Amino acid sequence: MSTSESLIHGVPVRISVLIPTRKRPQLLERMLESLVPTAEHPEALEVVVCIDDDDDETLALDLDRWSVKRIVGPRQSMGKLNAICYARSTGDIVILGNDDIVVRTQGWDERIREAARRFPDSVYLLYPNDLMKGNRLSTFPVVSRTMCDVIVSPFPAEYRGAFIDVHLLDVFRQLEGMGHKRIVYLDDVIFEHMHYRLGKSELDTTYSERDRFGDDRTFMALLEARLWAAKRLDALIAGREPELVSRLHEKKPSGGWFLQLAWAVLKGGSSPFLWRLRLFVRLCLRFGYKHFKGLFA
């Protein structure tokens, strides 16, 4: 059932929130205590939590009071964990969440449904205000099941811990270059990101064990896959049959990989030039910081 059909028949569109978590039982509880009670239609809310099988403290939590779907398995990349959660979810609207969120907006779910209703074909990227990146980045992307299924691999397994939000945003920037503006920033829907870099939490092992720059190369290498995804969405919007081919795999150039990939991001694709330039500058700054920060210490 599409978003628009659900509303016509008076049934709230089901929303699935995907939450991979690792060794943060207190943060997970806080997140759920802010998410579920603030929903206008909690009966149409589905929370899917993926827990590592060696995370005994989180496994001991009683999650039944929030009607959580609990998945237990080995530690994997963030891309794989989100894909696992997605496979178990049933909502027409899908939100990529974190365990370090605090939801501040009463009736946030209805605001998201209202925004999604603007797009009868269900091709959209919505994102709330995280009070950290704001409108600059879709930190907690909101997408449709239709979109996820059409682009086949919305949360690529190659991403170990970061860049999934930028990946999705770039797909929709590519789509924007094809004439379809489908990105909506929900400034008044607050999903506060309680990140340690803002002093809102402590630097724990989940943060410290993550390679901050580990997914930069993957993001650049998956440029063609994002362009392919945007072309499929363009076909869906136009009423054409999307290409029946598998998504393109990561390219792995040999020597001088950074310049090759960064240049491809700058010159390639259909997205607006200013967006590509912004990505290029950001990637260059990150590369420089990673490899040369010791010179300025």
C-alpha positions as CSV (number, residue, x, y, z in Angstrom):
1,M,0.0,0.0,0.0
2,S,1.4,3.4,-1.0
3,T,1.7,6.4,1.3
4,S,-1.2,8.2,-0.4
5,E,-3.5,5.2,-0.4
6,S,-3.0,4.6,3.3
7,L,-4.0,8.2,4.0
8,I,-7.1,8.0,1.8
9,H,-8.4,5.1,3.7
10,G,-7.7,6.8,7.0
11,V,-4.9,4.5,8.2
12,P,-1.7,6.1,9.5
13,V,1.2,5.1,7.3
14,R,3.5,2.7,9.1
15,I,6.9,4.1,10.0
16,S,9.9,1.8,10.7
17,V,12.9,3.2,12.6
18,L,16.1,1.2,12.1
19,I,18.5,1.3,15.0
20,P,21.8,-0.7,15.0
21,T,23.3,-0.4,18.5
22,R,26.5,-1.5,20.2
23,K,27.2,-1.5,24.0
24,R,25.0,1.5,24.7
25,P,22.1,0.1,26.7
26,Q,21.4,3.4,28.6
27,L,21.5,5.4,25.4
28,L,19.2,3.0,23.6
29,E,16.7,3.2,26.5
30,R,16.8,7.0,26.4
31,M,16.3,7.0,22.7
32,L,13.3,4.7,22.9
33,E,11.8,6.7,25.8
34,S,11.9,9.8,23.7
35,L,10.8,8.3,20.4
36,V,7.7,6.2,21.2
37,P,5.9,8.5,23.7
38,T,6.2,11.5,21.4
39,A,4.6,9.7,18.4
40,E,1.1,10.7,17.7
41,H,0.3,7.2,16.4
42,P,2.6,4.8,18.3
43,E,0.4,1.9,17.0
44,A,1.7,2.7,13.5
45,L,5.4,2.9,14.7
46,E,7.8,0.0,14.3
47,V,11.3,0.0,15.9
48,V,13.8,-2.5,14.6
49,V,16.9,-2.8,16.8
50,C,20.0,-4.8,15.8
51,I,22.2,-5.9,18.7
52,D,25.6,-7.6,18.6
53,D,25.6,-11.1,20.0
54,D,28.5,-10.3,22.4
55,D,26.7,-7.2,23.8
56,D,25.4,-8.9,27.0
57,E,24.2,-5.7,28.7
58,T,22.1,-4.6,25.8
59,L,20.8,-8.1,25.3
60,A,19.6,-8.1,28.9
61,L,17.3,-5.1,28.3
62,D,13.6,-5.6,28.4
63,L,12.5,-4.0,25.1
64,D,9.0,-5.4,25.1
65,R,7.4,-2.3,26.5
66,W,8.2,-0.5,23.3
67,S,7.2,-3.4,21.1
68,V,10.7,-3.5,19.6
69,K,11.7,-6.0,16.9
70,R,15.0,-7.3,18.2
71,I,17.6,-8.8,15.9
72,V,20.8,-10.5,17.4
73,G,23.8,-11.3,15.3
74,P,27.6,-11.0,14.8
75,R,29.2,-7.6,14.7
76,Q,29.1,-6.3,11.1
77,S,29.4,-3.1,9.1
78,M,26.9,-0.3,9.6
79,G,25.7,-0.8,6.0
80,K,25.0,-4.5,6.6
81,L,23.3,-3.8,10.0
82,N,20.9,-1.3,8.4
83,A,20.2,-3.7,5.6
84,I,19.4,-6.4,8.1
85,C,17.1,-4.1,10.0
86,Y,15.4,-3.0,6.8
87,A,14.8,-6.6,5.7
88,R,12.9,-7.3,8.9
89,S,10.9,-4.0,8.8
90,T,7.5,-3.5,7.3
91,G,6.9,0.2,7.2
92,D,6.2,2.3,4.1
93,I,8.4,5.0,5.6
94,V,11.8,4.1,6.8
95,I,14.1,6.2,9.1
96,L,17.7,5.5,9.8
97,G,18.2,6.1,13.4
98,N,21.0,6.1,16.0
99,D,21.0,5.0,19.7
100,D,22.4,8.5,20.5
101,I,19.3,10.4,19.5
102,V,16.8,12.2,21.7
103,V,13.5,13.1,20.0
104,R,12.3,16.5,21.1
105,T,9.2,17.0,18.9
106,Q,5.7,15.9,19.9
107,G,3.9,14.4,17.0
108,W,7.1,14.0,14.9
109,D,5.6,11.0,13.1
110,E,2.6,13.0,11.7
111,R,5.0,15.8,10.5
112,I,6.9,13.2,8.6
113,R,3.8,11.6,7.1
114,E,2.6,15.1,6.0
115,A,5.9,15.7,4.2
116,A,5.9,12.3,2.6
117,R,2.3,12.9,1.3
118,R,3.6,15.6,-1.0
119,F,5.1,12.8,-3.2
120,P,2.5,10.3,-4.4
121,D,5.2,8.3,-6.2
122,S,7.0,7.9,-2.8
123,V,10.3,9.2,-4.1
124,Y,11.7,11.5,-1.4
125,L,14.4,12.1,1.1
126,L,13.3,13.9,4.3
127,Y,15.5,14.6,7.2
128,P,14.9,16.1,10.7
129,N,16.9,18.8,12.5
130,D,19.7,17.0,14.5
131,L,20.9,20.3,16.1
132,M,24.4,19.4,14.9
133,K,24.6,19.4,11.1
134,G,21.2,21.0,10.6
135,N,20.2,21.4,7.0
136,R,23.7,20.7,5.8
137,L,23.4,16.9,6.0
138,S,20.6,14.4,6.2
139,T,22.1,12.8,9.3
140,F,19.0,10.7,10.0
141,P,17.5,10.1,6.5
142,V,13.8,9.4,6.0
143,V,13.0,7.5,2.8
144,S,10.2,5.2,1.4
145,R,10.2,1.5,1.1
146,T,9.4,2.1,-2.6
147,M,12.6,4.1,-3.0
148,C,14.7,1.5,-1.2
149,D,13.4,-1.4,-3.3
150,V,13.9,0.5,-6.6
151,I,17.5,1.3,-5.9
152,V,18.2,-2.2,-4.7
153,S,20.9,-1.4,-2.2
154,P,20.0,1.7,-0.3
155,F,22.5,1.0,2.5
156,P,25.6,-0.5,0.9
157,A,27.4,-3.1,2.9
158,E,30.7,-1.5,2.0
159,Y,30.1,1.3,4.5
160,R,31.6,0.3,7.8
161,G,30.5,3.1,10.0
162,A,29.8,6.4,8.2
163,F,28.8,8.1,5.0
164,I,25.5,6.2,4.5
165,D,23.6,9.5,5.0
166,V,25.9,11.3,2.5
167,H,25.5,8.4,0.1
168,L,21.7,8.8,0.1
169,L,21.9,12.6,-0.1
170,D,24.1,12.3,-3.1
171,V,21.7,10.0,-4.8
172,F,19.0,12.6,-4.4
173,R,21.4,15.4,-5.5
174,Q,22.0,13.4,-8.7
175,L,18.2,13.1,-9.0
176,E,17.9,16.9,-8.5
177,G,20.2,17.4,-11.5
178,M,17.8,15.3,-13.5
179,G,15.0,17.8,-12.7
180,H,13.5,16.3,-9.6
181,K,13.8,18.2,-6.3
182,R,12.8,15.6,-3.7
183,I,14.9,16.6,-0.7
184,V,13.0,18.2,2.3
185,Y,14.6,19.4,5.5
186,L,12.2,19.3,8.4
187,D,13.6,22.2,10.5
188,D,10.9,21.9,13.2
189,V,11.2,18.1,13.7
190,I,14.0,17.7,16.3
191,F,16.0,14.5,16.5
192,E,18.8,15.8,18.7
193,H,22.1,14.1,18.0
194,M,23.7,13.7,21.4
195,H,27.2,13.5,20.0
196,Y,30.3,13.6,22.1
197,R,31.9,16.2,19.8
198,L,29.2,18.6,21.1
199,G,29.8,17.7,24.7
200,K,26.4,16.0,24.9
201,S,27.9,12.6,25.7
202,E,31.1,10.9,26.6
203,L,33.6,9.5,24.2
204,D,32.8,5.8,24.5
205,T,34.3,2.7,22.8
206,T,31.6,2.8,20.1
207,Y,32.8,6.2,19.0
208,S,36.5,5.6,19.6
209,E,36.7,2.3,17.8
210,R,35.2,3.7,14.6
211,D,37.6,4.9,11.9
212,R,36.5,8.4,11.3
213,F,37.9,8.4,7.7
214,G,37.4,4.7,7.0
215,D,34.6,5.2,4.5
216,D,35.8,8.2,2.5
217,R,37.3,6.0,-0.3
218,T,34.2,3.8,-0.4
219,F,31.9,6.9,-0.8
220,M,34.0,8.1,-3.7
221,A,34.3,4.7,-5.3
222,L,30.5,4.2,-5.3
223,L,29.8,7.3,-7.4
224,E,28.5,5.3,-10.4
225,A,26.3,3.2,-8.2
226,R,24.7,6.4,-6.9
227,L,24.2,7.7,-10.4
228,W,22.6,4.4,-11.4
229,A,20.3,4.6,-8.4
230,A,19.2,8.1,-9.4
231,K,18.5,7.0,-13.0
232,R,16.2,4.3,-11.7
233,L,14.4,6.8,-9.5
234,D,14.1,9.2,-12.5
235,A,12.5,6.3,-14.5
236,L,10.1,5.6,-11.7
237,I,9.0,9.3,-11.5
238,A,8.6,9.4,-15.3
239,G,6.5,6.2,-15.3
240,R,9.2,4.2,-17.2
241,E,10.4,0.8,-16.2
242,P,13.8,1.2,-14.3
243,E,16.8,-0.6,-15.8
244,L,16.8,-4.3,-14.9
245,V,20.5,-4.5,-14.1
246,S,22.4,-5.0,-10.9
247,R,23.9,-1.9,-9.3
248,L,27.5,-1.0,-10.2
249,H,30.1,-2.2,-7.8
250,E,32.8,-0.2,-6.1
251,K,35.7,0.7,-8.4
252,K,39.1,0.2,-6.9
253,P,41.8,2.2,-8.7
254,S,45.4,1.4,-7.9
255,G,48.0,4.1,-7.5
256,G,46.9,7.7,-6.9
257,W,43.4,6.5,-5.9
258,F,42.5,9.7,-4.0
259,L,43.0,12.1,-6.9
260,Q,41.3,9.7,-9.3
261,L,38.2,9.3,-7.2
262,A,38.0,12.9,-5.9
263,W,38.3,14.2,-9.4
264,A,35.5,11.8,-10.5
265,V,33.3,13.2,-7.8
266,L,33.9,16.7,-8.9
267,K,33.4,16.2,-12.6
268,G,31.0,13.3,-12.7
269,G,27.3,12.6,-12.3
270,S,24.3,14.8,-12.8
271,S,24.2,16.6,-9.4
272,P,24.4,20.5,-9.2
273,F,28.0,21.7,-9.6
274,L,28.1,23.5,-6.3
275,W,27.1,20.3,-4.5
276,R,29.9,18.4,-6.3
277,L,32.4,21.2,-5.4
278,R,31.3,21.0,-1.8
279,L,31.9,17.3,-1.7
280,F,35.2,17.6,-3.4
281,V,36.5,20.3,-0.9
282,R,35.2,18.3,2.0
283,L,36.9,15.1,0.9
284,C,40.2,16.9,0.2
285,L,40.1,18.5,3.7
286,R,39.4,15.2,5.3
287,F,42.2,13.5,3.3
288,G,44.6,16.3,4.3
289,Y,43.7,16.1,7.9
290,K,44.0,12.4,8.1
291,H,47.4,12.2,6.4
292,F,49.1,15.5,7.5
293,K,47.7,16.4,10.8
294,G,50.9,15.3,12.5
295,L,52.8,18.1,10.8
296,F,50.8,20.7,12.6
297,A,50.6,19.1,16.0
